[in-house]
Amino acid sequence: MSLPFVTLAEGEVLRLRHGQSVPFGRATFVSAPGPEEEQAVAVFDEQRRLTAVALLEAETRLLRPEKVL
């Protein structure tokens, strides 16, 4: 099983690396998450490097960093 994943712009990756949430609407999903209330999502930067695993909160539509690489 693989995680859904998103690609974020440099500024958004920096926010995640500093523990801040990023609005989901600004992220570009390459694969769609399931309908769960909270979904783990792999986060890539624009150079296609894995930078974090975040939780997508369905209610708030925020990507919240869980593990930052």
N, C-alpha and C positions, 0 to 999 in steps of 0.2 A: 504494500500500500504506500503510495506517495502522497506528500502534502500538496495542497493547492499552493500556488506561489504568485507573488507580485513582484513587479519591478518598480522601484522608487527612484525619484530624482535625488541628487546629491544632498540637498538641504534636508530632505525628509529622512534620508539614511542617517545623517548627523543627529537629527532629533531623536531617532530611535536609539542610537548609540549613547545618547545622554539620558536615556530612560524616559523620554517623553513619548506620548501617544501621537499617532498621525491619523488624520481623518481618512476614512476609507475612500471617500469620493475622489480624492486626489491621487489614489493609487491606481495603477493599471494592472488588472488581473489578467494573467495569462491562462490560468486554469481556475475554474469557479469553485468556491467553497460549498460545502453542504449546508443544509438548512439548520444545523445545530445552533444553539444559543451562543456558543463560544467555539471558535474553530481555530486550530493551529494552522499557521501559514508560514511558508518559507519566504524570506525577503531577500531579493537580489538587488544589487545596484545596477546602474546603467551599463557597466562593463561586464555584466552577467556573473558577478562574484556573489556568493552567498554571504550575507552580512548579518542576518539575524533570523530567529524564529519568533514570530509575534502571534498574539491571540487576537483574532477578529471578534469583537464584541458585537453581537447582532443588534442589540437594543441601541447602543450609542454609535454604532458604525465607526468605531475607532480600532486601529491596529495598535495593540499595547505590547511593547517588547517583553519577551520572556527570556530568551537566550541571545546574547549579542556576541558576535565573533570578532 
